[in-house]
């Protein structure tokens, strides 16, 4: 297996719609999946989509307990109207975070690592990660989903501001 180079914001591969995985059981797809998992773990990510490693195919991996969850040719739809906003980062946008609204619960379907049809429901963090990675397959980066760009910034600055906020509130009393 190999650590793959991660495309950063501005690279055209991140802005185009990815193509369906034609043969999920092909040896090159199996190798790609292994390399993507290794790359995601090495980079400390929660998920990684194939376009992020310069491969325009509809495939993503994400952390799942001690292992990884693989989904090819995914389809995702919200379950209900409930949305929640939370901070997100992205391996293709290093050092930055933004507050992104997403569906709280989703229905997902696609193909697993063996090419078998799978489906299920997800909520909370897993639902967020799956939506984020599926956005990559559609050429969408999380800042494009943000409603308030004042909630977008460098991770270090956001952490510093959050740490200083309680002290400033206490001083104001």
N, C-alpha and C positions, 0 to 999 in steps of 0.2 A: 504494500500500500504506500501511498504517497500523500504528502501535504501539498494541496493545490493552491495556486495563487488566487486570491480573492479580488474580484473586480470592485472598484470603488466608484462612488457616486460620480457621474459624469461620463462613465464608459457606456457606449451605445448598447451593449448587450443587456444592460439593466433597464433599458427603456423600451424594449420590444417584447411583443407577446411570444412566449416560448411555444415550441411545437410539441405535439403529443409524442410520447415515448412509443416507437413503433413495435419493438419487441422487448418487453420487460425482462425476459430471461436471457437475452443476449449476453455473452461474456463481457463485452465492453461496458454494458450497463451495470452488471454485477461489480466490475472493477471500479466504475465510477461511484457506485453507492458506497463501497468500502472506503474509497479515497475521500468522499464527502464526509463520512462519519469521522474519519481520522482528522480531517481538516477542521470540522466543527468543534471537536473536542480540544484540539490543539489551540484553537483561537478562543476557547471559552464561550462559545455561542450556545444558544438554546435551540437554534435551528439553522438550516442552510439550504438554499434553493440552488438548483443546477445553474441557472443564469449567473449566480454570484461567483461561480468558478468557471465562467466563460463557456458554458455548455447550454445552449438555448433549448433545453428540453423541459417538459412539465414533470418535474421530479423534485421532491424535497425530503430532507431528513430532519428529525428533531429528537431532542433528548426525551427519553421515556424511562423513568426509573434508572436502573443501572445500564440499560442498553439504549437503543435508538429505534425510533418509529420511522418507517419508510412509506411514502405514498407517491404513487405515480399517476399521472393524468387525473389529478384531484378535481372534484367538484365540491363546493362548499356553499351552504345556504344558511342564513340566520334562522334560529328557532325563536320565534317571538319578537317583540319590539324592543326588549330591554337591551340597552347599550351602556357601556361603562368606559370611562376614560382612564388611561394608565400610561405610565412612562414606558417608552420603548427605546431600544438602541438597535443597531444593525452593524453587522460585520463589514458591510459595504460603506458605512458612514461612520468610521471610527472616531471615538472621542466625543460624539454628540448624542443627545437624548432629546426626545420630544414626547409631549402628552398627546396620545392618539385615541379617538373614540372608536370602539369596535363593538360588534355584537357580543353579548355575554355568553350566549349559547349558540352552538352551530350543529348542523347535520353535515357530515362529510362522507364522501365515497370516492373510491378510486381503486387502484391495484396495489397489492402488497409486493414485497421483494420477490415473490415467486410468480408474480403475474396473475394472482387470483383476485377476483373482485372482493372488496371489503367495504364496510360502511360502519358508521357509528355516530355517536353524539359526543361533543366535548363542551366544556365550559371553563370559565376562569382562564388561568394562564395558558393551558393547552389550546383552548379555543383561540386565544390571542395569537399565539405562536403560529398556529395553522393558518390563520387569516393573513398574518404578516408574510409567511412564506408563499402562500398562494398569490398574494399581491405581486411578489417578485416574478411569478410566472406570467403575470399579466402586464409586466412593465411598469409597475407602480411601486414607488418608494414611500416609506411611511410619512415623510414630510408632506407629500401630496394629499394625505388623509387628515392632516392637522387642521383644526378649526381656529386655533389661536396661536399664532407664531411667537407670541411673547412667552410661550411655554416650550421653547426650543432653544437649546444652548449646549455649551460644552459641559460634559459630565462633571469636571472639576469645579466649574463655576456654580453649577446647580447645587452640588453637594455643599459647597462653601455657603451659599445663600441659605440653604435649608438648615445648616448648623448654626448660622448667625441669627436666624429668625426668632428662636425662643429667647435668646439674650436680648434682642431688640424689643420683643414684646414685654419682657420683664422690666426693662428700663423705662418703657412707656407707662408703666403702672404707677 
